[in-house]
Amino acid sequence: MATISKKFVDLNPNFEKNPLSGDLPLLKNEAAIKQSLKNIVLTLRGEKPFRPFYGSTADIALFENFSPLVEDLLASAISDAIEAYESRVIVDSIDVDAATGANKISVVIEYRIVGIPLNPQSLNLILERV
């Protein structure tokens, strides 16, 4: 069994109280980091008060004609945002695939958690126009 050398804990963004204890639920280790990565990628720059550069510019790709250049720019934007705001992970790869008829972009982020000797983790996201 792998030993955990670090422990990561974040608050659950739903803020639903535990009915028995009244405490807020916590996300631990892999779940906490996965939620953090999701928040970084899906938050638009300038959307978070008092942190104007937090988030990514991934939304810009949704309004472009998709090409290999846009794919590389999107992967680079996501990688830069994760590197700037999530020091608990090392990104191994970011795969971007556009469903051209559906106006959706599928993003798969493969990463390793620093300090926890687990298998590589992955996060699948669908970016779409709202």
ZAFILUM-392061 format. One record per residue: residue in one letter; x, y, z of N, C-alpha, C, CB in turn. Coordinates in steps of 0.02 Angstrom, whole numbers. Glycine has a CB too. Layout:
// ZAFILUM-392061
+------+--------+--------+--------+--------+--------+--------+--------+--------+--------+--------+--------+--------+
! resn !    nxx !    nyy !    nzz !   caxx !   cayy !   cazz !    cxx !    cyy !    czz !   cbxx !   cbyy !   cbzz !
+------+--------+--------+--------+--------+--------+--------+--------+--------+--------+--------+--------+--------+
!    A !      X !      Y !      Z !      X !      Y !      Z !      X !      Y !      Z !      X !      Y !      Z !
...
+------+--------+--------+--------+--------+--------+--------+--------+--------+--------+--------+--------+--------+
This chain:
// ZAFILUM-392061
+------+--------+--------+--------+--------+--------+--------+--------+--------+--------+--------+--------+--------+
! resn !    nxx !    nyy !    nzz !   caxx !   cayy !   cazz !    cxx !    cyy !    czz !   cbxx !   cbyy !   cbzz !
+------+--------+--------+--------+--------+--------+--------+--------+--------+--------+--------+--------+--------+
!    M !     42 !    -59 !      0 !      0 !      0 !      0 !     44 !     62 !      0 !    -48 !      0 !     60 !
!    A !     26 !    111 !    -42 !     65 !    172 !    -47 !     54 !    216 !     14 !     47 !    210 !   -112 !
!    T !    107 !    247 !     37 !    100 !    292 !     93 !     90 !    363 !     68 !    162 !    288 !    139 !
!    I !     53 !    400 !    105 !     39 !    469 !     87 !     85 !    514 !    128 !    -36 !    488 !     98 !
!    S !    126 !    554 !     93 !    172 !    597 !    130 !    143 !    666 !    142 !    237 !    603 !     91 !
!    K !     91 !    684 !    106 !     57 !    748 !    117 !    -17 !    736 !    118 !     77 !    800 !     62 !
!    K !    -53 !    782 !    150 !   -125 !    777 !    152 !   -153 !    844 !    129 !   -151 !    758 !    224 !
!    F !   -199 !    843 !     80 !   -229 !    903 !     54 !   -303 !    903 !     70 !   -217 !    909 !    -22 !
!    V !   -327 !    958 !     98 !   -397 !    964 !    117 !   -423 !   1032 !     94 !   -405 !    956 !    195 !
!    D !   -481 !   1031 !     61 !   -515 !   1092 !     39 !   -588 !   1088 !     59 !   -507 !   1104 !    -38 !
!    L !   -621 !   1145 !     60 !   -693 !   1145 !     73 !   -730 !   1125 !     10 !   -716 !   1215 !     96 !
!    N !   -786 !   1090 !     19 !   -828 !   1072 !    -37 !   -863 !   1136 !    -62 !   -880 !   1017 !    -17 !
!    P !   -861 !   1150 !   -127 !   -890 !   1212 !   -152 !   -966 !   1215 !   -148 !   -869 !   1223 !   -223 !
!    N !   -999 !   1159 !   -135 !  -1072 !   1159 !   -129 !  -1096 !   1189 !    -63 !  -1099 !   1088 !   -136 !
!    F !  -1054 !   1188 !    -12 !  -1070 !   1216 !     54 !  -1134 !   1186 !     84 !  -1077 !   1291 !     50 !
!    E !  -1145 !   1122 !     73 !  -1202 !   1089 !    103 !  -1180 !   1061 !    171 !  -1229 !   1031 !     57 !
!    K !  -1218 !   1077 !    222 !  -1201 !   1054 !    290 !  -1215 !    980 !    298 !  -1238 !   1095 !    342 !
!    N !  -1173 !    949 !    338 !  -1186 !    880 !    359 !  -1247 !    881 !    405 !  -1123 !    848 !    394 !
!    P !  -1300 !    841 !    389 !  -1361 !    845 !    430 !  -1351 !    822 !    503 !  -1414 !    803 !    398 !
!    L !  -1302 !    781 !    515 !  -1291 !    756 !    584 !  -1248 !    803 !    626 !  -1259 !    688 !    582 !
!    S !  -1192 !    826 !    597 !  -1146 !    866 !    636 !  -1153 !    941 !    623 !  -1076 !    845 !    621 !
!    G !  -1183 !    960 !    566 !  -1188 !   1031 !    550 !  -1124 !   1060 !    520 !  -1207 !   1070 !    610 !
!    D !  -1072 !   1019 !    512 !  -1009 !   1042 !    484 !  -1012 !   1043 !    408 !   -952 !    996 !    507 !
!    L !   -969 !   1084 !    379 !   -962 !   1084 !    306 !   -922 !   1023 !    285 !   -929 !   1150 !    281 !
!    P !   -941 !    990 !    231 !   -902 !    932 !    208 !   -836 !    954 !    178 !   -942 !    891 !    157 !
!    L !   -787 !    910 !    183 !   -720 !    925 !    158 !   -704 !    879 !     99 !   -667 !    915 !    214 !
!    L !   -664 !    905 !     53 !   -636 !    864 !      0 !   -564 !    850 !     19 !   -641 !    900 !    -70 !
!    K !   -543 !    788 !     11 !   -476 !    769 !     32 !   -435 !    742 !    -26 !   -479 !    718 !     88 !
!    N !   -371 !    755 !    -24 !   -320 !    731 !    -71 !   -342 !    736 !   -144 !   -304 !    659 !    -55 !
!    E !   -354 !    679 !   -178 !   -368 !    680 !   -250 !   -430 !    721 !   -267 !   -376 !    609 !   -276 !
!    A !   -482 !    715 !   -227 !   -545 !    751 !   -241 !   -534 !    827 !   -233 !   -601 !    727 !   -194 !
!    A !   -495 !    847 !   -184 !   -482 !    918 !   -173 !   -443 !    948 !   -231 !   -443 !    929 !   -107 !
!    I !   -394 !    912 !   -254 !   -353 !    937 !   -309 !   -392 !    937 !   -375 !   -289 !    895 !   -317 !
!    K !   -432 !    885 !   -386 !   -473 !    882 !   -447 !   -522 !    941 !   -449 !   -511 !    815 !   -451 !
!    Q !   -553 !    958 !   -392 !   -599 !   1014 !   -390 !   -562 !   1080 !   -401 !   -637 !   1016 !   -322 !
!    S !   -502 !   1086 !   -374 !   -462 !   1146 !   -383 !   -444 !   1156 !   -457 !   -399 !   1143 !   -340 !
!    L !   -423 !   1102 !   -491 !   -407 !   1106 !   -562 !   -468 !   1126 !   -603 !   -378 !   1039 !   -587 !
!    K !   -524 !   1097 !   -586 !   -586 !   1113 !   -622 !   -603 !   1188 !   -613 !   -645 !   1069 !   -596 !
!    N !   -596 !   1213 !   -552 !   -609 !   1284 !   -538 !   -562 !   1329 !   -578 !   -602 !   1298 !   -463 !
!    I !   -499 !   1311 !   -582 !   -450 !   1352 !   -618 !   -467 !   1355 !   -692 !   -380 !   1325 !   -608 !
!    V !   -482 !   1298 !   -722 !   -495 !   1296 !   -794 !   -561 !   1330 !   -811 !   -496 !   1224 !   -819 !
!    L !   -612 !   1321 !   -771 !   -678 !   1347 !   -788 !   -690 !   1419 !   -765 !   -731 !   1303 !   -758 !
!    T !   -646 !   1447 !   -724 !   -652 !   1516 !   -703 !   -621 !   1561 !   -755 !   -619 !   1528 !   -633 !
!    L !   -660 !   1611 !   -777 !   -635 !   1659 !   -826 !   -590 !   1710 !   -792 !   -693 !   1694 !   -863 !
!    R !   -539 !   1731 !   -826 !   -496 !   1783 !   -797 !   -537 !   1846 !   -786 !   -435 !   1798 !   -842 !
!    G !   -529 !   1876 !   -727 !   -566 !   1936 !   -710 !   -632 !   1921 !   -676 !   -578 !   1977 !   -771 !
!    E !   -652 !   1859 !   -672 !   -716 !   1841 !   -642 !   -713 !   1839 !   -566 !   -738 !   1773 !   -668 !
!    K !   -656 !   1824 !   -537 !   -650 !   1818 !   -465 !   -630 !   1885 !   -435 !   -597 !   1763 !   -446 !
!    P !   -671 !   1911 !   -388 !   -656 !   1976 !   -358 !   -588 !   1976 !   -323 !   -709 !   1995 !   -308 !
!    F !   -552 !   2031 !   -331 !   -487 !   2044 !   -300 !   -431 !   1999 !   -325 !   -494 !   2037 !   -226 !
!    R !   -445 !   1955 !   -373 !   -393 !   1914 !   -404 !   -404 !   1916 !   -480 !   -394 !   1839 !   -376 !
!    P !   -387 !   1970 !   -512 !   -405 !   1979 !   -583 !   -370 !   1931 !   -631 !   -389 !   2049 !   -603 !
!    F !   -315 !   1901 !   -612 !   -279 !   1856 !   -657 !   -292 !   1783 !   -642 !   -206 !   1871 !   -654 !
!    Y !   -332 !   1768 !   -591 !   -348 !   1699 !   -574 !   -392 !   1668 !   -629 !   -384 !   1695 !   -505 !
!    G !   -379 !   1606 !   -646 !   -419 !   1571 !   -696 !   -381 !   1562 !   -761 !   -484 !   1607 !   -708 !
!    S !   -418 !   1542 !   -812 !   -387 !   1530 !   -877 !   -424 !   1569 !   -931 !   -385 !   1455 !   -894 !
!    T !   -394 !   1570 !   -989 !   -425 !   1602 !  -1047 !   -453 !   1550 !  -1094 !   -374 !   1647 !  -1084 !
!    A !   -473 !   1493 !  -1067 !   -498 !   1438 !  -1108 !   -563 !   1455 !  -1144 !   -509 !   1376 !  -1066 !
!    D !   -602 !   1502 !  -1117 !   -666 !   1520 !  -1148 !   -657 !   1553 !  -1216 !   -704 !   1567 !  -1102 !
!    I !   -600 !   1583 !  -1229 !   -588 !   1617 !  -1293 !   -590 !   1566 !  -1350 !   -520 !   1653 !  -1292 !
!    A !   -566 !   1506 !  -1339 !   -564 !   1455 !  -1391 !   -633 !   1433 !  -1413 !   -524 !   1394 !  -1368 !
!    L !   -683 !   1444 !  -1371 !   -751 !   1423 !  -1389 !   -780 !   1464 !  -1446 !   -796 !   1427 !  -1328 !
!    F !   -753 !   1522 !  -1458 !   -779 !   1567 !  -1509 !   -734 !   1572 !  -1570 !   -791 !   1635 !  -1480 !
!    E !   -685 !   1528 !  -1575 !   -640 !   1526 !  -1631 !   -656 !   1467 !  -1677 !   -567 !   1522 !  -1607 !
!    N !   -636 !   1473 !  -1740 !   -639 !   1415 !  -1784 !   -585 !   1368 !  -1761 !   -631 !   1435 !  -1861 !
!    F !   -604 !   1307 !  -1745 !   -556 !   1261 !  -1715 !   -506 !   1236 !  -1766 !   -592 !   1202 !  -1683 !
!    S !   -443 !   1240 !  -1749 !   -387 !   1217 !  -1792 !   -332 !   1192 !  -1746 !   -361 !   1275 !  -1839 !
!    P !   -281 !   1160 !  -1774 !   -225 !   1138 !  -1731 !   -192 !   1195 !  -1693 !   -173 !   1103 !  -1774 !
!    L !   -191 !   1254 !  -1722 !   -162 !   1311 !  -1687 !   -204 !   1330 !  -1625 !   -157 !   1372 !  -1734 !
!    V !   -270 !   1331 !  -1633 !   -314 !   1347 !  -1576 !   -308 !   1292 !  -1523 !   -388 !   1354 !  -1600 !
!    E !   -301 !   1229 !  -1545 !   -292 !   1173 !  -1498 !   -230 !   1184 !  -1456 !   -288 !   1107 !  -1536 !
!    D !   -175 !   1203 !  -1488 !   -112 !   1214 !  -1452 !   -118 !   1275 !  -1405 !    -55 !   1225 !  -1501 !
!    L !   -151 !   1328 !  -1428 !   -160 !   1387 !  -1386 !   -203 !   1371 !  -1324 !   -192 !   1444 !  -1426 !
!    L !   -255 !   1331 !  -1334 !   -298 !   1312 !  -1278 !   -261 !   1269 !  -1228 !   -359 !   1275 !  -1304 !
!    A !   -223 !   1220 !  -1252 !   -184 !   1177 !  -1207 !   -132 !   1219 !  -1170 !   -150 !   1121 !  -1246 !
!    S !   -102 !   1266 !  -1204 !    -52 !   1309 !  -1172 !    -83 !   1354 !  -1120 !    -16 !   1351 !  -1225 !
!    A !   -142 !   1382 !  -1134 !   -176 !   1426 !  -1086 !   -195 !   1387 !  -1023 !   -239 !   1457 !  -1118 !
!    I !   -219 !   1326 !  -1032 !   -238 !   1285 !   -974 !   -176 !   1266 !   -934 !   -275 !   1221 !   -998 !
!    S !   -123 !   1247 !   -968 !    -61 !   1229 !   -934 !    -33 !   1287 !   -895 !    -10 !   1204 !   -985 !
!    D !    -32 !   1347 !   -925 !     -7 !   1406 !   -890 !    -48 !   1423 !   -828 !     -6 !   1466 !   -938 !
!    A !   -114 !   1417 !   -833 !   -157 !   1432 !   -776 !   -146 !   1382 !   -719 !   -231 !   1431 !   -797 !
!    I !   -140 !   1318 !   -737 !   -128 !   1268 !   -685 !    -60 !   1278 !   -652 !   -133 !   1197 !   -715 !
!    E !    -10 !   1293 !   -692 !     57 !   1304 !   -665 !     58 !   1364 !   -618 !    107 !   1314 !   -722 !
!    A !     20 !   1416 !   -635 !     20 !   1477 !   -595 !    -19 !   1469 !   -529 !     -9 !   1534 !   -635 !
!    Y !    -73 !   1429 !   -530 !   -118 !   1429 !   -473 !   -126 !   1363 !   -437 !   -184 !   1452 !   -494 !
!    E !    -94 !   1310 !   -460 !   -100 !   1246 !   -426 !    -31 !   1213 !   -422 !   -150 !   1199 !   -463 !
!    S !      4 !   1227 !   -367 !     72 !   1201 !   -359 !     73 !   1129 !   -333 !    111 !   1245 !   -311 !
!    R !     15 !   1101 !   -320 !     12 !   1033 !   -293 !     15 !    979 !   -347 !    -50 !   1024 !   -252 !
!    V !     16 !   1000 !   -411 !     15 !    950 !   -465 !     71 !    965 !   -515 !    -52 !    950 !   -500 !
!    I !     89 !    911 !   -551 !    133 !    916 !   -609 !     92 !    890 !   -668 !    201 !    876 !   -599 !
!    V !     82 !    932 !   -718 !     42 !    913 !   -776 !     84 !    871 !   -823 !     14 !    976 !   -813 !
!    D !     59 !    812 !   -839 !     93 !    768 !   -886 !     71 !    782 !   -958 !     79 !    695 !   -869 !
!    S !      6 !    790 !   -968 !    -18 !    804 !  -1036 !    -87 !    836 !  -1033 !    -21 !    740 !  -1079 !
!    I !   -102 !    874 !  -1085 !   -168 !    904 !  -1094 !   -189 !    887 !  -1165 !   -167 !    982 !  -1081 !
!    D !   -244 !    849 !  -1171 !   -270 !    830 !  -1237 !   -334 !    870 !  -1249 !   -284 !    754 !  -1241 !
!    V !   -336 !    902 !  -1307 !   -393 !    943 !  -1325 !   -423 !    914 !  -1389 !   -373 !   1018 !  -1336 !
!    D !   -489 !    905 !  -1389 !   -524 !    878 !  -1447 !   -589 !    915 !  -1456 !   -536 !    801 !  -1440 !
!    A !   -601 !    940 !  -1516 !   -662 !    978 !  -1529 !   -714 !    935 !  -1564 !   -647 !   1040 !  -1570 !
!    A !   -775 !    938 !  -1540 !   -831 !    908 !  -1575 !   -861 !    964 !  -1617 !   -885 !    876 !  -1525 !
!    T !   -839 !    970 !  -1679 !   -855 !   1029 !  -1720 !   -929 !   1039 !  -1730 !   -822 !   1022 !  -1786 !
!    G !   -968 !    987 !  -1738 !  -1039 !    996 !  -1749 !  -1077 !   1013 !  -1685 !  -1068 !    934 !  -1778 !
!    A !  -1050 !    995 !  -1628 !  -1085 !   1006 !  -1565 !  -1063 !   1069 !  -1528 !  -1074 !    946 !  -1520 !
!    N !  -1014 !   1105 !  -1555 !   -987 !   1165 !  -1523 !   -963 !   1151 !  -1452 !  -1040 !   1220 !  -1521 !
!    K !   -929 !   1096 !  -1444 !   -900 !   1077 !  -1379 !   -827 !   1061 !  -1388 !   -938 !   1016 !  -1349 !
!    I !   -789 !   1072 !  -1336 !   -719 !   1054 !  -1335 !   -707 !   1008 !  -1275 !   -673 !   1117 !  -1332 !
!    S !   -680 !    950 !  -1288 !   -664 !    902 !  -1236 !   -592 !    912 !  -1215 !   -677 !    829 !  -1259 !
!    V !   -580 !    918 !  -1150 !   -513 !    928 !  -1124 !   -499 !    873 !  -1073 !   -505 !    999 !  -1091 !
!    V !   -443 !    838 !  -1083 !   -421 !    787 !  -1036 !   -353 !    808 !  -1009 !   -417 !    716 !  -1070 !
!    I !   -350 !    818 !   -943 !   -288 !    839 !   -910 !   -261 !    780 !   -871 !   -299 !    902 !   -864 !
!    E !   -201 !    758 !   -886 !   -169 !    704 !   -849 !   -115 !    735 !   -806 !   -140 !    648 !   -896 !
!    Y !   -114 !    718 !   -742 !    -68 !    750 !   -695 !    -49 !    702 !   -640 !   -100 !    813 !   -665 !
!    R !      5 !    721 !   -605 !     27 !    684 !   -546 !     25 !    732 !   -486 !     99 !    655 !   -556 !
!    I !      6 !    706 !   -429 !      2 !    746 !   -368 !     69 !    745 !   -333 !    -54 !    720 !   -321 !
!    V !     94 !    804 !   -317 !    159 !    811 !   -284 !    151 !    788 !   -212 !    184 !    885 !   -286 !
!    G !    195 !    743 !   -191 !    196 !    721 !   -121 !    152 !    661 !   -106 !    175 !    776 !    -78 !
!    I !    112 !    638 !   -155 !     71 !    579 !   -145 !     89 !    529 !   -200 !     -6 !    597 !   -146 !
!    P !    119 !    473 !   -183 !    141 !    426 !   -234 !     83 !    383 !   -260 !    196 !    381 !   -206 !
!    L !     38 !    414 !   -297 !    -18 !    378 !   -327 !     -7 !    372 !   -402 !    -85 !    414 !   -313 !
!    N !    -49 !    332 !   -434 !    -47 !    329 !   -507 !    -66 !    397 !   -534 !    -95 !    274 !   -534 !
!    P !    -47 !    411 !   -596 !    -67 !    475 !   -627 !   -143 !    483 !   -626 !    -41 !    480 !   -699 !
!    Q !   -166 !    543 !   -613 !   -237 !    559 !   -610 !   -257 !    593 !   -675 !   -252 !    605 !   -549 !
!    S !   -322 !    594 !   -689 !   -346 !    630 !   -748 !   -411 !    666 !   -732 !   -356 !    582 !   -807 !
!    L !   -421 !    721 !   -767 !   -481 !    761 !   -760 !   -509 !    772 !   -830 !   -467 !    828 !   -725 !
!    N !   -572 !    753 !   -840 !   -606 !    762 !   -904 !   -655 !    819 !   -897 !   -642 !    697 !   -926 !
!    L !   -649 !    868 !   -942 !   -694 !    925 !   -943 !   -723 !    935 !  -1011 !   -657 !    988 !   -920 !
!    I !   -784 !    960 !  -1014 !   -815 !    980 !  -1077 !   -826 !   1055 !  -1074 !   -883 !    941 !  -1089 !
!    L !   -795 !   1091 !  -1121 !   -804 !   1163 !  -1125 !   -855 !   1175 !  -1181 !   -736 !   1200 !  -1140 !
!    E !   -907 !   1214 !  -1165 !   -957 !   1229 !  -1216 !   -983 !   1299 !  -1206 !  -1014 !   1178 !  -1213 !
!    R !  -1009 !   1326 !  -1261 !  -1039 !   1393 !  -1258 !  -1104 !   1389 !  -1218 !  -1051 !   1421 !  -1328 !
!    V !  -1116 !   1440 !  -1180 !  -1178 !   1442 !  -1141 !  -1226 !   1492 !  -1171 !  -1163 !   1459 !  -1067 !
+------+--------+--------+--------+--------+--------+--------+--------+--------+--------+--------+--------+--------+
